[in-house]
Amino acid sequence: MGRTAAERALARSYTTGDGRVGFDVTGLSVEHRSDRSVTLTYRLTVRRQGCQEERWEFTLPWRDKSFADVFTSSAAGPERLRMLVSLVRTLLEEWWDTKEYDRRSAKAGRRCP
């Protein structure tokens, strides 16, 4: 089975709005659970100007079932898809910014060799 529209959109690499951090998505797995929740596991190369690239794995449990249709649709509505991608990227950036001092954030990611 091919990837859904949401999976394709979420698997795209991007740079933060201020241009300071680039998230190169090297892999994304999406685990659909029977309760309609989803777990996203990203494999990332993170780029920052003046710093060496870092490789990370980041796991995001997504329990908001209001987006279940977007995750499973082959042709999700563009506005809802845009909203989902924006929310996930915001959570990814929050993890990145807080992983050094927030224990819950630290548990969501692990540095890869």
trRosetta pair geometry for C-beta under 8 A, 3 or more apart (Angstrom, degrees):
i j d omega theta_ij theta_ji phi_ij phi_ji
3 7 4.0 -127 -170 93 102 126
3 8 5.0 129 113 -55 126 81
3 11 7.3 -41 -165 -1 159 143
4 7 4.7 98 51 7 75 102
4 8 7.1 -139 94 -3 40 86
4 71 6.5 96 76 167 156 41
4 72 6.2 -137 -97 -154 157 17
4 73 6.3 101 -164 72 121 39
4 74 5.9 -111 -133 -96 74 44
4 76 7.4 65 161 -26 107 110
5 8 5.8 -56 -149 37 31 110
5 9 6.2 27 155 -16 66 109
5 73 6.4 -30 30 99 112 83
5 74 6.3 100 -22 176 95 30
5 75 6.1 97 -34 -106 142 26
5 76 4.8 -151 73 18 130 95
5 81 6.0 -55 126 -116 116 143
6 9 5.8 -58 -145 40 30 108
6 10 6.0 24 159 -15 67 112
6 70 5.2 103 -74 145 135 81
6 71 5.0 -92 69 -112 158 40
6 73 7.3 86 -17 53 106 79
6 76 5.8 58 -50 -9 92 152
6 81 6.1 -141 -90 -130 74 91
6 84 6.0 -31 -134 104 112 151
6 85 7.8 -159 -146 -61 71 84
7 10 5.9 -57 -138 42 27 107
7 11 6.1 26 160 -21 63 113
7 28 6.8 171 -164 109 81 126
7 30 5.4 -102 -106 -10 110 148
7 71 7.7 72 -48 -157 82 67
8 11 5.9 -63 -147 36 26 110
8 12 7.4 41 152 -40 59 94
9 12 6.1 -41 -165 1 36 115
9 81 5.9 122 0 174 168 109
9 84 7.7 92 92 86 134 105
9 85 5.0 -86 142 -80 118 129
10 25 8.0 149 138 -121 58 165
10 28 6.1 155 112 -166 98 161
10 30 7.8 96 73 -74 144 122
10 40 6.8 -97 161 -134 147 138
10 84 7.6 -62 -69 127 108 104
10 85 6.1 -150 -83 -110 66 81
10 88 5.8 -12 -126 91 109 163
11 25 5.3 -174 -170 125 52 146
11 28 4.3 -132 -100 20 90 140
12 25 6.5 91 97 29 12 135
13 22 7.2 27 172 175 106 91
13 23 6.1 -167 -152 100 69 62
13 24 4.5 0 -125 -127 133 48
13 25 4.9 -152 -75 16 67 78
14 22 7.5 -157 110 -149 32 63
14 23 5.8 4 60 56 68 96
14 89 6.7 -25 67 -124 146 134
15 19 5.8 24 150 -124 126 49
15 21 6.9 164 -154 90 65 43
15 22 4.4 -30 -99 -101 87 77
15 23 7.4 173 -90 18 35 66
16 19 6.7 -111 76 -24 75 14
16 20 5.8 -29 63 49 127 77
16 21 4.7 48 -5 53 122 87
16 22 7.7 -117 2 -73 73 37
16 23 7.9 84 -43 -11 77 99
16 93 6.1 106 -104 -114 115 131
20 48 6.4 10 161 -136 73 88
20 49 6.9 -90 -146 14 56 102
21 46 6.4 -19 -167 -167 99 97
21 47 7.1 145 -162 77 48 55
21 48 5.5 -19 -104 -89 70 89
21 93 7.3 142 74 -125 140 92
21 96 6.6 126 175 142 163 156
22 46 7.0 152 79 -160 57 46
22 47 3.9 -7 56 57 110 106
22 48 7.6 -168 21 -66 75 42
23 44 5.4 -42 -161 -149 86 125
23 45 8.0 140 -162 72 40 47
23 46 6.0 -13 -104 -106 62 74
23 89 8.0 -176 42 -137 151 90
23 92 6.6 41 -111 143 166 136
23 96 7.9 -117 -81 -62 116 148
24 44 6.5 129 69 -162 55 65
24 45 4.2 -17 62 60 115 95
24 46 7.5 -155 24 -73 78 27
24 47 6.7 59 -16 -13 107 108
25 28 5.9 -1 -179 -44 123 107
25 42 6.2 -81 -129 -152 93 103
25 43 7.3 94 -167 72 58 59
25 44 6.1 -36 -103 -101 48 75
26 43 4.7 -72 74 110 92 101
26 44 6.6 165 14 -104 89 18
26 45 5.8 72 -32 -14 121 95
26 55 7.8 -21 19 -137 146 99
27 42 7.2 142 86 -166 63 41
27 43 3.6 26 49 36 102 121
28 40 6.7 -24 -163 -164 97 91
28 41 7.1 151 -155 79 47 53
28 42 5.6 -11 -103 -106 78 64
28 43 7.3 -134 -60 23 42 74
29 40 7.6 154 80 -157 51 43
29 41 4.7 -5 56 57 96 104
30 38 6.0 -17 -169 -169 91 114
30 39 7.5 156 -157 78 43 49
30 40 5.9 -11 -105 -104 73 68
30 41 7.9 -160 -71 24 32 71
30 71 7.1 -178 -178 -164 137 109
31 38 6.7 148 76 -162 53 58
31 39 4.4 -6 55 55 108 98
31 41 7.4 44 -9 -7 105 106
32 36 7.8 -20 -169 -135 89 34
32 38 5.7 -24 -103 -106 56 82
32 71 7.0 154 -99 135 104 129
32 72 7.2 72 -114 -83 143 100
33 36 7.0 -51 78 25 77 14
33 37 4.8 -5 48 63 125 81
33 38 6.9 -156 9 -81 87 31
33 39 7.1 71 -35 -11 111 94
35 65 7.8 -91 142 -86 78 124
36 65 4.8 60 107 -131 121 106
36 68 4.3 -17 -180 -112 112 143
37 61 6.9 10 162 -178 125 87
37 62 6.2 170 -171 89 77 60
37 63 4.8 -16 -124 -115 124 53
37 65 6.7 -67 -76 -76 63 83
38 61 7.9 156 90 -162 46 46
38 62 4.4 -10 68 62 89 114
38 68 7.7 166 -30 -111 108 66
38 71 5.3 -151 -59 -135 153 162
39 59 6.5 -3 -179 -170 103 96
39 60 7.1 162 -160 83 56 47
39 61 5.2 -25 -107 -106 85 62
39 62 6.9 -176 -88 18 29 77
40 59 7.2 161 87 -155 53 47
40 60 4.5 -8 60 60 102 99
40 62 6.1 53 -9 -20 101 117
40 88 6.9 30 29 -144 171 127
41 57 6.6 1 -178 -176 93 97
41 58 7.4 166 -155 84 48 45
41 59 4.9 -11 -105 -104 80 79
41 60 7.8 -174 -76 23 37 65
42 56 7.8 23 104 103 98 89
42 57 6.9 166 86 -155 56 48
42 58 4.5 -6 57 58 106 94
42 59 7.7 -163 23 -74 69 34
42 60 7.4 34 -7 -1 104 106
42 92 7.1 34 5 -118 163 123
43 55 7.6 -1 -177 -172 82 93
43 56 7.7 175 -152 91 43 47
43 57 5.5 -18 -101 -102 67 78
43 112 7.4 16 -146 -15 91 159
44 55 7.0 165 89 -152 53 49
44 56 4.9 -13 62 62 101 89
44 57 7.5 164 19 -90 78 28
44 58 6.2 13 1 3 126 112
45 53 5.4 1 -178 -179 101 120
45 54 7.3 156 -158 79 53 39
45 55 5.4 -25 -100 -97 70 72
45 56 8.0 156 -93 20 24 72
46 53 6.8 153 73 -160 48 65
46 54 4.7 -17 55 62 101 93
46 55 7.7 -178 13 -84 77 22
46 56 6.1 23 -14 7 116 118
46 96 7.0 160 -127 -128 146 127
47 51 7.9 157 -169 75 43 92
47 53 5.4 -25 -92 -106 72 88
48 51 4.2 17 77 40 103 124
51 54 7.7 -24 138 -24 116 102
54 111 6.6 -63 -176 -134 107 101
55 111 7.0 96 81 -169 63 64
55 112 4.2 -71 117 69 106 102
55 113 7.3 -19 65 79 128 20
56 109 5.3 -4 -176 -171 119 116
56 110 6.9 154 -156 78 71 36
56 111 5.7 -45 -101 -107 75 48
56 112 6.2 180 -99 5 17 92
57 109 6.6 162 84 -152 49 63
57 110 5.3 -7 56 56 97 86
57 112 5.8 87 -21 -49 92 116
58 92 6.5 91 125 -131 158 86
58 95 6.0 114 -147 115 127 157
58 108 6.0 27 -157 139 75 91
58 109 4.4 -17 -101 -99 75 96
59 108 5.7 -142 62 -164 70 67
59 109 7.4 -177 16 -79 67 46
60 88 6.8 123 112 -146 164 88
60 91 6.0 99 -133 120 135 133
60 92 7.2 -66 -59 -75 142 76
60 95 7.7 -111 -83 -41 101 147
60 108 6.7 45 -81 -165 58 123
62 67 7.2 -63 163 69 126 127
62 71 7.8 153 99 -75 144 142
62 88 7.6 -29 -91 -98 129 100
64 67 5.5 47 106 12 102 105
65 68 4.9 -2 -165 -33 66 117
67 70 4.6 -48 -169 37 79 119
67 71 6.1 82 132 -25 87 95
67 80 7.3 171 -125 174 82 105
67 84 5.3 125 -147 -102 137 116
68 71 5.9 -56 -152 35 33 111
68 72 6.5 7 160 -1 67 114
69 72 6.2 -71 -144 48 29 97
69 73 5.7 36 162 -37 70 113
69 76 7.3 136 126 -117 77 96
69 80 8.0 -4 87 138 101 155
70 73 6.1 -47 -130 23 25 113
70 76 4.5 66 -140 -136 69 142
70 77 7.6 -73 -102 39 93 77
70 80 5.1 -140 -89 134 126 113
70 81 5.9 175 -156 -86 113 62
70 84 5.1 178 129 -43 152 152
71 84 7.7 -173 -62 -155 72 155
73 76 4.2 125 77 -71 127 73
76 80 5.9 -112 168 83 106 106
76 81 4.4 125 101 -66 121 107
76 84 7.8 -28 150 15 158 141
77 80 4.5 67 71 19 102 107
77 81 6.5 -176 84 -12 47 90
78 81 5.6 -58 -141 40 29 113
78 82 6.2 33 159 -21 65 106
79 82 5.7 -51 -147 35 30 112
79 83 6.4 32 152 -20 63 106
80 83 5.5 -52 -147 36 34 115
80 84 6.4 37 153 -21 65 103
81 84 5.8 -51 -148 34 32 111
81 85 6.4 30 155 -16 65 106
82 85 5.9 -56 -148 38 30 109
82 86 6.2 31 154 -20 64 110
83 86 5.7 -56 -147 38 29 113
83 87 6.3 28 155 -19 64 107
84 87 5.8 -56 -148 36 30 110
84 88 6.3 25 158 -15 66 107
85 88 6.0 -56 -145 39 29 108
85 89 6.2 27 158 -16 65 110
86 89 6.0 -58 -144 40 26 109
86 90 6.3 31 155 -23 62 107
87 90 5.7 -55 -149 33 29 114
87 91 6.6 26 154 -15 64 105
88 91 5.8 -57 -152 38 33 109
88 92 6.3 36 150 -21 66 106
89 92 5.4 -50 -145 35 35 115
89 93 6.2 33 156 -16 67 105
90 93 5.9 -56 -147 39 29 108
90 94 6.3 32 152 -21 64 106
91 94 5.5 -49 -143 35 33 114
91 95 6.4 39 154 -21 64 100
92 95 5.8 -51 -153 32 30 112
92 96 6.5 31 149 -20 63 106
93 96 5.5 -50 -147 34 35 115
93 97 6.2 28 156 -15 67 109
94 97 5.9 -60 -145 42 29 107
94 98 6.0 -4 166 6 66 119
94 105 7.4 -125 130 -111 78 125
95 98 6.5 -81 -139 50 21 90
95 99 5.8 43 167 -58 66 102
95 105 5.1 172 -138 -153 62 97
95 108 5.4 -94 -132 87 129 137
95 109 6.0 123 163 -31 124 125
96 99 6.4 -31 -136 -6 20 116
98 101 6.5 -85 -167 58 63 79
98 102 4.2 8 157 12 108 130
98 105 4.3 155 101 -32 98 171
99 102 6.8 -62 -98 52 20 87
99 105 4.5 -127 -91 132 53 108
99 106 5.1 116 -166 -88 70 57
99 108 7.5 -112 -105 56 101 94
99 109 5.7 -35 -121 45 141 129
100 106 7.5 111 -81 -83 10 102
102 105 3.9 62 84 14 110 113
102 106 6.5 177 87 -17 55 84
103 106 5.5 -53 -145 33 32 115
103 107 6.6 35 156 -22 64 103
104 107 5.9 -53 -154 30 31 112
104 108 7.1 34 149 -26 61 103
105 108 5.7 -55 -158 24 38 115
105 109 7.4 -7 161 11 66 105
106 109 7.1 -88 -160 50 30 83
